[in-house]
Amino acid sequence: GAVVSQHPSWVICKSGTSVKIECRSLDFQATTMFWYRQFPKQSLMLMATSNEGSKATYEQGVEKDKFLINHASLTLSTLTVTSAHPEDSSFYICSEKRQGAYEQYFGPGTRLTVT
Amino acid sequence: GQQLNQSPQSMFIQEGEDVSMNCTSSSIFNTWLWYKQDPGEGPVLLIALYKAGELTSNGRLTAQFGITRKDSFLNISASIPSDVGIYFCAGVIQGAQKLVFGQGTRLTINP
């Protein structure tokens, strides 16, 4: 069964507002969570790596002040898109990785549309 | 940075046919993963490969970790309609946590 959940599954917001997306590990063994963005007909693009209790590591070109990541508990990481603009409209997917493992398990994704 | 070249980009086949796709890189990977993504969903892990030369099956799916550690392939035998989707390869460089993804192979099946 699914080991990662995301909420909401889709969201529509107005330009200039902020949106929070939750990523929750369901098997309580996640040590690292990752946030990806995927545009239509493209591959997944890693945005940041998140570990509990520490600051997220952002990929080059990803604005950390715009995409705020909080990983306050072992099983929950949140991504907040601040001051959203239409170009932020995308499919956001989180994943988890257990300590010592290489494979990542993905959530179902969140479709963000900014109008 | 590291890149994975995945081919073909798309395939149009008849139901019942076998499918083959592969990923190559100029870099060495110590883990290869194959995922399938359905529209509007997150990728689902199909097969994980950890050793050079390893050949692993999951039902009608078979994947191999290339001897050079720079490539991997995925075969699907006797395709069925539910095999439709986008298949991604992903590799992990030794010592790294991040996945490097291929561009994806979009599989379409004609009934």
Interface residues (C-beta under 8 A of the other chain):
Chain A: V4 Q6 T32 F34 Q42 S43 L44 L46 T49 F91 I93 S95 K97 Y102 E103 Q104 Y105 F106 G107 P108 G109 R111
Chain B: N30 T31 L33 Y35 G40 E41 G42 P43 V44 L45 A48 Y50 F88 A90 V92 Q97 K98 L99 F101 G102 Q103 G104
